[in-house]
Amino acid sequence: MYVKLNLAALAQTKPREYAIRFLFGGVVTVVTGLIADKFGPAVGGLFLAFPAIFPATATLVAAHEREKKYAAGIDGTARGRDAAALEARGAAFGAIGLAAFAAIVWRLLPDHPAPAVLIAAAVAWLAVSILLWRLRQILR
């Protein structure tokens, strides 16, 4: 499977699904704010790395795959589970890329201009995420 942009998927997503993602992301953000308020910004910042809409997205991806297979007369439970697992793997690789982003900002920001640091960090995030995805394909 290759990483690709599929704009048609935006039209296939129901408004209810966007609402679920928005609500879940808001709840995670509020909980992160409460943690930061109680334990300080350093601890709260750790929770900001949690992909806020991932649990809702994984659940919806699994449901979509099951529904597609069910419409074809096939039990889609395994396919839904596999699709959610693939989504989780991508989220994990993105989170590792985010750690690279954070490390670059942390080390370079005090001594370099912010726009240059943010661009370098974004490139590092993208490169690490894609590299991990490619390694997964090679090592499979």
C-alpha positions as a Markdown table, in Angstrom:
| # | Residue | x | y | z |
|---|---|---|---|---|
| 1 | Met | 0.0 | 0.0 | 0.0 |
| 2 | Tyr | 1.3 | 3.4 | -0.9 |
| 3 | Val | 0.7 | 6.7 | 0.8 |
| 4 | Lys | -1.6 | 8.8 | -1.4 |
| 5 | Leu | -4.0 | 11.6 | -1.3 |
| 6 | Asn | -7.7 | 10.6 | -1.8 |
| 7 | Leu | -9.9 | 13.7 | -1.9 |
| 8 | Ala | -12.9 | 11.5 | -2.9 |
| 9 | Ala | -12.8 | 10.1 | 0.6 |
| 10 | Leu | -13.8 | 13.5 | 2.0 |
| 11 | Ala | -17.2 | 13.2 | 0.2 |
| 12 | Gln | -17.7 | 9.6 | 1.4 |
| 13 | Thr | -17.3 | 10.6 | 5.0 |
| 14 | Lys | -20.7 | 11.3 | 6.7 |
| 15 | Pro | -21.2 | 14.5 | 8.7 |
| 16 | Arg | -21.9 | 12.3 | 11.8 |
| 17 | Glu | -18.4 | 10.9 | 11.4 |
| 18 | Tyr | -16.8 | 14.3 | 11.3 |
| 19 | Ala | -18.8 | 15.2 | 14.4 |
| 20 | Ile | -17.5 | 12.1 | 16.2 |
| 21 | Arg | -13.9 | 13.0 | 15.3 |
| 22 | Phe | -14.4 | 16.6 | 16.3 |
| 23 | Leu | -16.0 | 15.7 | 19.6 |
| 24 | Phe | -13.4 | 13.1 | 20.5 |
| 25 | Gly | -10.6 | 15.5 | 19.6 |
| 26 | Gly | -12.1 | 18.2 | 21.8 |
| 27 | Val | -12.5 | 15.8 | 24.7 |
| 28 | Val | -8.8 | 14.8 | 24.4 |
| 29 | Thr | -7.8 | 18.4 | 24.2 |
| 30 | Val | -9.8 | 19.3 | 27.3 |
| 31 | Val | -8.3 | 16.3 | 29.2 |
| 32 | Thr | -4.8 | 17.4 | 28.1 |
| 33 | Gly | -5.5 | 20.9 | 29.4 |
| 34 | Leu | -6.7 | 19.6 | 32.8 |
| 35 | Ile | -3.6 | 17.4 | 33.1 |
| 36 | Ala | -1.4 | 20.4 | 32.2 |
| 37 | Asp | -3.2 | 22.5 | 34.8 |
| 38 | Lys | -2.8 | 19.9 | 37.5 |
| 39 | Phe | 0.8 | 18.7 | 36.7 |
| 40 | Gly | 2.3 | 21.5 | 34.8 |
| 41 | Pro | 3.0 | 22.3 | 31.1 |
| 42 | Ala | 5.8 | 19.8 | 30.7 |
| 43 | Val | 3.6 | 16.8 | 31.6 |
| 44 | Gly | 0.7 | 18.3 | 29.7 |
| 45 | Gly | 2.8 | 18.7 | 26.7 |
| 46 | Leu | 3.5 | 15.0 | 26.6 |
| 47 | Phe | -0.2 | 14.3 | 26.2 |
| 48 | Leu | -0.4 | 16.7 | 23.3 |
| 49 | Ala | 1.5 | 14.2 | 21.2 |
| 50 | Phe | -1.5 | 11.8 | 21.6 |
| 51 | Pro | -3.2 | 11.7 | 18.2 |
| 52 | Ala | -6.5 | 13.1 | 19.4 |
| 53 | Ile | -8.8 | 11.8 | 16.7 |
| 54 | Phe | -7.0 | 8.5 | 16.1 |
| 55 | Pro | -9.3 | 6.3 | 18.2 |
| 56 | Ala | -12.4 | 7.6 | 16.5 |
| 57 | Thr | -10.7 | 7.3 | 13.1 |
| 58 | Ala | -9.6 | 3.7 | 13.7 |
| 59 | Thr | -13.1 | 2.7 | 14.8 |
| 60 | Leu | -14.7 | 4.4 | 11.8 |
| 61 | Val | -12.2 | 2.8 | 9.3 |
| 62 | Ala | -12.9 | -0.6 | 10.7 |
| 63 | Ala | -16.7 | 0.0 | 10.4 |
| 64 | His | -16.4 | 1.2 | 6.8 |
| 65 | Glu | -14.4 | -1.9 | 5.8 |
| 66 | Arg | -16.9 | -4.2 | 7.5 |
| 67 | Glu | -19.8 | -2.4 | 5.8 |
| 68 | Lys | -18.2 | -2.6 | 2.3 |
| 69 | Lys | -17.6 | -6.4 | 2.7 |
| 70 | Tyr | -21.0 | -6.9 | 4.2 |
| 71 | Ala | -22.6 | -5.2 | 1.2 |
| 72 | Ala | -20.7 | -7.7 | -1.0 |
| 73 | Gly | -22.0 | -10.6 | 1.1 |
| 74 | Ile | -18.8 | -11.3 | 2.9 |
| 75 | Asp | -17.9 | -11.1 | 6.6 |
| 76 | Gly | -15.7 | -8.1 | 6.8 |
| 77 | Thr | -14.6 | -8.4 | 10.4 |
| 78 | Ala | -11.0 | -9.4 | 9.7 |
| 79 | Arg | -10.7 | -6.9 | 6.9 |
| 80 | Gly | -12.0 | -4.1 | 9.2 |
| 81 | Arg | -9.5 | -5.2 | 11.9 |
| 82 | Asp | -6.6 | -5.2 | 9.3 |
| 83 | Ala | -7.6 | -1.7 | 8.0 |
| 84 | Ala | -7.7 | -0.3 | 11.6 |
| 85 | Ala | -4.3 | -2.0 | 12.3 |
| 86 | Leu | -2.8 | -0.4 | 9.2 |
| 87 | Glu | -4.2 | 3.0 | 10.3 |
| 88 | Ala | -2.6 | 2.4 | 13.8 |
| 89 | Arg | 0.8 | 1.7 | 12.2 |
| 90 | Gly | 0.6 | 4.9 | 10.2 |
| 91 | Ala | -0.3 | 6.9 | 13.3 |
| 92 | Ala | 2.6 | 5.3 | 15.2 |
| 93 | Phe | 5.1 | 6.2 | 12.4 |
| 94 | Gly | 3.7 | 9.7 | 12.3 |
| 95 | Ala | 4.1 | 10.0 | 16.1 |
| 96 | Ile | 7.7 | 8.9 | 15.8 |
| 97 | Gly | 8.1 | 11.6 | 13.1 |
| 98 | Leu | 6.6 | 14.1 | 15.5 |
| 99 | Ala | 9.2 | 13.2 | 18.1 |
| 100 | Ala | 11.9 | 14.1 | 15.4 |
| 101 | Phe | 10.0 | 17.4 | 14.9 |
| 102 | Ala | 10.0 | 18.1 | 18.6 |
| 103 | Ala | 13.7 | 17.2 | 19.0 |
| 104 | Ile | 14.7 | 19.6 | 16.2 |
| 105 | Val | 12.6 | 22.4 | 17.6 |
| 106 | Trp | 13.9 | 21.8 | 21.1 |
| 107 | Arg | 17.6 | 21.9 | 20.1 |
| 108 | Leu | 17.5 | 24.6 | 17.4 |
| 109 | Leu | 14.9 | 27.1 | 18.3 |
| 110 | Pro | 16.8 | 29.0 | 21.0 |
| 111 | Asp | 19.7 | 29.8 | 18.6 |
| 112 | His | 18.0 | 30.0 | 15.1 |
| 113 | Pro | 15.1 | 31.9 | 13.5 |
| 114 | Ala | 11.7 | 30.3 | 14.2 |
| 115 | Pro | 10.6 | 30.0 | 10.6 |
| 116 | Ala | 13.7 | 28.1 | 9.5 |
| 117 | Val | 13.5 | 25.8 | 12.5 |
| 118 | Leu | 9.9 | 25.0 | 11.9 |
| 119 | Ile | 10.5 | 24.3 | 8.2 |
| 120 | Ala | 13.5 | 22.0 | 9.1 |
| 121 | Ala | 11.4 | 20.2 | 11.8 |
| 122 | Ala | 8.5 | 19.7 | 9.4 |
| 123 | Val | 10.8 | 18.2 | 6.7 |
| 124 | Ala | 12.3 | 15.9 | 9.4 |
| 125 | Trp | 8.8 | 14.8 | 10.5 |
| 126 | Leu | 7.8 | 14.0 | 6.9 |
| 127 | Ala | 11.2 | 12.3 | 6.1 |
| 128 | Val | 11.1 | 10.1 | 9.3 |
| 129 | Ser | 7.5 | 9.1 | 8.8 |
| 130 | Ile | 8.0 | 8.2 | 5.1 |
| 131 | Leu | 11.3 | 6.4 | 5.9 |
| 132 | Leu | 9.6 | 4.3 | 8.5 |
| 133 | Trp | 6.7 | 3.4 | 6.1 |
| 134 | Arg | 9.2 | 2.4 | 3.4 |
| 135 | Leu | 11.2 | 0.3 | 5.9 |
| 136 | Arg | 8.0 | -1.5 | 6.9 |
| 137 | Gln | 7.5 | -2.4 | 3.2 |
| 138 | Ile | 11.1 | -3.6 | 2.8 |
| 139 | Leu | 11.2 | -5.6 | 6.0 |
| 140 | Arg | 7.9 | -7.3 | 5.3 |
